[in-house]
């Protein structure tokens, strides 16, 4: 009686694409070995499937491989009975990843065979040997990672630069950071000018006006990096980079005096003091000691303004509200068309609606057209990215900058007992919106 047909798929993988343009590659050798093994089991009903499953230039340390994903999809579709590889580590080097793969194989009654290691997963012995070998493969991988981490740490202790592109103000000379005189002048200006201005937004505008840009770097492969406008996020990174003190950070610690410093400890502390002070005082907001995001924007349907008001309790907690003049002066809630509104809740609703509006495609198209028409240097793709990442950009702003942005975007907020209406200015025309568009990566 003829044996049951067993459909066999050969999976091959190499970690690098080097040599893949040769006439006969490692992929070819692995596939030939697998097909020869299948041919030797022809009497048992083994036949090769027509498709190739080759991952050239992919690591075995994870499952993000196109051919492997296609192979597992075909397993789930019932197109494969046996998977054949040259060695186990061609399929994966991770015990945990193999457990996930084997779960799929087991659910669909698919067998795994390694040609050069002479076992399969159809019996208990094969499964035991497989787990032992994968355990050693995982151990070898983790041991290699530990050696790399130890070498990385030892190199940092010696002051060797291990981070790729150096910070603005430094070049790499003999694997160490050396001061770039022209760039270091810019770095010192950034630190000292921020102490004077107290605002990264204003610092960004001045840096853009002076033509200052981020570190320009050409990699060993000839790729150009950096040389971009100094955005607020870039400036914030510079102002918090302890490399400028001559220290080399390593995770939660650092190694001191590993290279020449650009900033002295006194100026560094001044910047820390400015960053730690009240953002309201940094923004020169003098109208009130307590910030209100919607100051002067909230009205009732009959045109009565809702006035910001706050009270401080004995426990030190401050409560903020928006309320009408009647409530504020005489406390007569019955004469007010709307109740006293908690500021946090009202501001949260407005902010959420603004973020949702900015993500709408029709609004996105309008802002892109308006922003690029007003500033031809803006790239349409960068504007789109900025709009898509409005949450991240908003969170990076200081409170006074958030207030300025809302004031430039929102014309009026009309509050009724059961509804809130928000009227906006022309989107894309605001100077601060123009600035935000430049903050996209």
Secondary structure, DSSP 8 states (H G I E B T S, - for coil): -----EEEEEEEEES--TTTTSSS-HHHHHHHHHHHHHHHTGGGTEEE-S--EEEET--TTSS--HHHHHHHHHHHTT--SEEEESSHHHH-S-HHHHHHHHHHHHHTT-EEEEGGGTEETTSHHHHHHHHHHHHHHHHHHHHHHHHHHHHHHHHHHTT---SSS--TTEEEETTEEEE-HHHHHHHHHHHHHHHHH--HHHHHHHHHHTT-B--EEE-TTS-EEE--B--HHHHHHHHT-GGGGT-EEETTEEESSSS--SS-HHHHHHHHHHHHS-HHHHTT--S-SS--TTTTTEEETTS-B-EEEEEE-TTS-EEEEEE-HHHHHH--GGGSSS--EEHHHHHHHHHHHHHHHHHSHHHHHHHHHHHHHH-TTS-HHHHHHHHHTHHHHHHTS-HHHHHHHHHHHEEEEEEETTEEEEEE--TT--HHHHHHHTT--
